[in-house]
Amino acid sequence: MAIGKVWVLAEAGEGAPTPVTLELLSEARSLAGTVEAVAWGSDTAANAATLGEYGATTVYDVGELGDALPGVPVAAAMAALIEGGNAPDAILIPATTDGRDVAGRLSAKLDRPVLTNVTGLVAGDGLSSQHPLFGGSHIATARFTGAGPGLFVVRAKSFAAEPSGGAAAAVVAAPAPDAGATSTARIVQRHEEERSGPKLDEAAVVVSGGRGLGEAANYALIEQLAKLLNGAAGASRAIVDAGWVPYSHQVGQTGKTVKPTVYVACGISGATQHLVGMKGSKNIIAINKDRDAPIFSVADLGIVGDVHKVLPALIEALKAKG
Amino acid sequence: MNVVVCVKQIPDPAAPGALNPETNTLNRSGKLIMDDSDNYGVEMALQLAGGEGDEVTLVSMAPGGETSGLRTGLAMGAARAILISDDALAGSDALGTAKVLAAAIKRANPDLVVMATESTDGYTGTLPVQVAELLGLPSVTFAKAIAIDGGNVKVERQTEAGFDEVVCPMPAVVTVTAGVVEPRYPSFKGIMAAKSKPVDNLTVADLGLDASQVGVAGSGQEITDVSESEARGSGEIVEDEGDGAQRVVAFLEQLKVI
């Protein structure tokens, strides 16, 4: 093993470690001799079995954070562990909203830079990371210089999650030290969007709409088609920014990474921002009226046509098949 | 109220990206423009700091004394700008850049610092939080709505599942997403006025920073290789002759999805 110890920032949701957490643990196992997790919230003890099953021997539990945003207290707890002489060689952090907050805070505390948008890791002479450039046409390989833990912010779906059959991780309390003025932001109300059907980043079929739909009301076609295919409805950044659909539907660089069996892109031109989030799909179907749209360069089946005609016809055909 | 907006001046993203073959860093020569992501921060700041005595200050780090992107923000209505330009800054990583911006922001003594969630060209997405930590300030990232309520900033923060309402005492750092507000276009009057608005030009030494902390010298990371990735072969592209939907159905059947 080229690497001694790797930490994984373990996020939980709906009472279980998130899929990206399990992906990072699985990858960490292949890179390092020792894998440990850092977690927070009320479910850490209950999740220790799963974290162990995917490779963590220990989980440092920052504890219940109440109404605080996680970034500051979790980074403070990690910095305290590191300053206490328990430094890992690398820390893998999911590229989520909270993950990026933790990464930024920890980076400044440790005076160590962060490598972000990681989609691959290579252990050799130290640890190197791979990053897609220009929407994925190129891959850059990077590494840290100097001493101290390497902070890697990794995109979801970069690695496969595979259990190792390990025993439950030992839970070690790692409460956050007082972070003063930096930790004064408070969550006063949480809103979760209602969802019917599978989760966007776990669905076998994803149907996404873009600016080519013309207007917000036409997004209903995307939802109908997604439902008929037992899939999830996604969106390009353009129509999220325009306020047509909530951010939770966004696929791409700033949104979710998806790797379904089938991805159907409707009225999406295929900006690099979008391609980064869906290029890994097994099969890609694109419907767009512009023959030169970049989305066709990644499509297995491309229909050069009007989404306003093709989509209703497709929905009718699927309904007819029952 | 004093609001600082960090503005990045970048090569036109519509032009194909290129790397400097010697350093493998993004090629930032040529004309720079204000990152489109920053339009939203500038607009949000102008709306929040629209009262008597309120002021919006732009802070930017760019090579060669570049101000063309800053002039866009000044034309939208910002009062003044701080530009940090120094040969020693070439090759700075996000943390090095955060140190420079934090030192410059401190001078403006803001009540609120607004930044884009991530830049269009580098998209590391960690810099605003690094700046907040260096300044000892709280931060709220991924804002899709912002309001001021007395000494607090109220933010709707996007989350993986929906959004959280967050209240945070000022001074604070807030990062905005593109949908937060509809940016204005600079008026002709604004463009003319921008030409005479003050831009403070600062160097690394002016900020009291050591050149070894920034630029290539201070960077704790290096790019060791850039190579073309395996191209995803494009498949069958056909014109819709009224049979487009049927072709999709046939493909889905072939994949056994239906």
Boltz contact constraints between the chains, C-beta under 6 A:
constraints:
  - contact:
      token1: [A, 96]
      token2: [B, 160]
      max_distance: 6.0
  - contact:
      token1: [A, 97]
      token2: [B, 142]
      max_distance: 6.0
  - contact:
      token1: [A, 97]
      token2: [B, 159]
      max_distance: 6.0
  - contact:
      token1: [A, 100]
      token2: [B, 125]
      max_distance: 6.0
  - contact:
      token1: [A, 100]
      token2: [B, 126]
      max_distance: 6.0
  - contact:
      token1: [A, 101]
      token2: [B, 129]
      max_distance: 6.0
  - contact:
      token1: [A, 101]
      token2: [B, 141]
      max_distance: 6.0
  - contact:
      token1: [A, 103]
      token2: [B, 126]
      max_distance: 6.0
  - contact:
      token1: [A, 104]
      token2: [B, 126]
      max_distance: 6.0
  - contact:
      token1: [A, 104]
      token2: [B, 129]
      max_distance: 6.0
  - contact:
      token1: [A, 104]
      token2: [B, 130]
      max_distance: 6.0
  - contact:
      token1: [A, 105]
      token2: [B, 129]
      max_distance: 6.0
  - contact:
      token1: [A, 105]
      token2: [B, 133]
      max_distance: 6.0
  - contact:
      token1: [A, 107]
      token2: [B, 95]
      max_distance: 6.0
  - contact:
      token1: [A, 107]
      token2: [B, 130]
      max_distance: 6.0
  - contact:
      token1: [A, 108]
      token2: [B, 130]
      max_distance: 6.0
  - contact:
      token1: [A, 108]
      token2: [B, 133]
      max_distance: 6.0
  - contact:
      token1: [A, 108]
      token2: [B, 134]
      max_distance: 6.0
  - contact:
      token1: [A, 113]
      token2: [B, 93]
      max_distance: 6.0
  - contact:
      token1: [A, 113]
      token2: [B, 95]
      max_distance: 6.0
  - contact:
      token1: [A, 113]
      token2: [B, 220]
      max_distance: 6.0
  - contact:
      token1: [A, 113]
      token2: [B, 221]
      max_distance: 6.0
  - contact:
      token1: [A, 114]
      token2: [B, 126]
      max_distance: 6.0
  - contact:
      token1: [A, 116]
      token2: [B, 124]
      max_distance: 6.0
  - contact:
      token1: [A, 134]
      token2: [B, 17]
      max_distance: 6.0
  - contact:
      token1: [A, 138]
      token2: [B, 226]
      max_distance: 6.0
  - contact:
      token1: [A, 138]
      token2: [B, 228]
      max_distance: 6.0
  - contact:
      token1: [A, 139]
      token2: [B, 227]
      max_distance: 6.0
  - contact:
      token1: [A, 139]
      token2: [B, 229]
      max_distance: 6.0
  - contact:
      token1: [A, 140]
      token2: [B, 223]
      max_distance: 6.0
  - contact:
      token1: [A, 140]
      token2: [B, 226]
      max_distance: 6.0
  - contact:
      token1: [A, 141]
      token2: [B, 224]
      max_distance: 6.0
  - contact:
      token1: [A, 141]
      token2: [B, 225]
      max_distance: 6.0
  - contact:
      token1: [A, 142]
      token2: [B, 221]
      max_distance: 6.0
  - contact:
      token1: [A, 142]
      token2: [B, 223]
      max_distance: 6.0
  - contact:
      token1: [A, 143]
      token2: [B, 224]
      max_distance: 6.0
  - contact:
      token1: [A, 144]
      token2: [B, 220]
      max_distance: 6.0
  - contact:
      token1: [A, 144]
      token2: [B, 221]
      max_distance: 6.0
  - contact:
      token1: [A, 145]
      token2: [B, 220]
      max_distance: 6.0
  - contact:
      token1: [A, 145]
      token2: [B, 222]
      max_distance: 6.0
  - contact:
      token1: [A, 146]
      token2: [B, 220]
      max_distance: 6.0
  - contact:
      token1: [A, 181]
      token2: [B, 136]
      max_distance: 6.0
  - contact:
      token1: [A, 182]
      token2: [B, 138]
      max_distance: 6.0
  - contact:
      token1: [A, 184]
      token2: [B, 138]
      max_distance: 6.0
  - contact:
      token1: [A, 184]
      token2: [B, 169]
      max_distance: 6.0
  - contact:
      token1: [A, 185]
      token2: [B, 138]
      max_distance: 6.0
  - contact:
      token1: [A, 185]
      token2: [B, 140]
      max_distance: 6.0
  - contact:
      token1: [A, 185]
      token2: [B, 166]
      max_distance: 6.0
  - contact:
      token1: [A, 185]
      token2: [B, 168]
      max_distance: 6.0
  - contact:
      token1: [A, 186]
      token2: [B, 167]
      max_distance: 6.0
  - contact:
      token1: [A, 187]
      token2: [B, 164]
      max_distance: 6.0
  - contact:
      token1: [A, 187]
      token2: [B, 166]
      max_distance: 6.0
  - contact:
      token1: [A, 188]
      token2: [B, 165]
      max_distance: 6.0
  - contact:
      token1: [A, 188]
      token2: [B, 167]
      max_distance: 6.0
  - contact:
      token1: [A, 189]
      token2: [B, 165]
      max_distance: 6.0
  - contact:
      token1: [A, 190]
      token2: [B, 164]
      max_distance: 6.0
  - contact:
      token1: [A, 191]
      token2: [B, 162]
      max_distance: 6.0
  - contact:
      token1: [A, 191]
      token2: [B, 163]
      max_distance: 6.0
  - contact:
      token1: [A, 192]
      token2: [B, 161]
      max_distance: 6.0
  - contact:
      token1: [A, 192]
      token2: [B, 162]
      max_distance: 6.0
  - contact:
      token1: [A, 193]
      token2: [B, 162]
      max_distance: 6.0
  - contact:
      token1: [A, 241]
      token2: [B, 178]
      max_distance: 6.0
  - contact:
      token1: [A, 241]
      token2: [B, 179]
      max_distance: 6.0
  - contact:
      token1: [A, 243]
      token2: [B, 179]
      max_distance: 6.0
  - contact:
      token1: [A, 247]
      token2: [B, 158]
      max_distance: 6.0
  - contact:
      token1: [A, 262]
      token2: [B, 257]
      max_distance: 6.0
  - contact:
      token1: [A, 283]
      token2: [B, 255]
      max_distance: 6.0
  - contact:
      token1: [A, 285]
      token2: [B, 248]
      max_distance: 6.0
  - contact:
      token1: [A, 296]
      token2: [B, 237]
      max_distance: 6.0
  - contact:
      token1: [A, 297]
      token2: [B, 234]
      max_distance: 6.0
  - contact:
      token1: [A, 298]
      token2: [B, 232]
      max_distance: 6.0
  - contact:
      token1: [A, 299]
      token2: [B, 234]
      max_distance: 6.0
  - contact:
      token1: [A, 299]
      token2: [B, 235]
      max_distance: 6.0
  - contact:
      token1: [A, 300]
      token2: [B, 235]
      max_distance: 6.0
  - contact:
      token1: [A, 301]
      token2: [B, 235]
      max_distance: 6.0
  - contact:
      token1: [A, 301]
      token2: [B, 236]
      max_distance: 6.0
  - contact:
      token1: [A, 301]
      token2: [B, 251]
      max_distance: 6.0
  - contact:
      token1: [A, 302]
      token2: [B, 237]
      max_distance: 6.0
  - contact:
      token1: [A, 303]
      token2: [B, 240]
      max_distance: 6.0
  - contact:
      token1: [A, 303]
      token2: [B, 244]
      max_distance: 6.0
  - contact:
      token1: [A, 304]
      token2: [B, 239]
      max_distance: 6.0
  - contact:
      token1: [A, 305]
      token2: [B, 240]
      max_distance: 6.0
  - contact:
      token1: [A, 305]
      token2: [B, 244]
      max_distance: 6.0
  - contact:
      token1: [A, 310]
      token2: [B, 240]
      max_distance: 6.0
  - contact:
      token1: [A, 310]
      token2: [B, 244]
      max_distance: 6.0
  - contact:
      token1: [A, 310]
      token2: [B, 245]
      max_distance: 6.0
  - contact:
      token1: [A, 313]
      token2: [B, 245]
      max_distance: 6.0
  - contact:
      token1: [A, 314]
      token2: [B, 245]
      max_distance: 6.0
  - contact:
      token1: [A, 314]
      token2: [B, 248]
      max_distance: 6.0
  - contact:
      token1: [A, 317]
      token2: [B, 245]
      max_distance: 6.0
  - contact:
      token1: [A, 317]
      token2: [B, 249]
      max_distance: 6.0
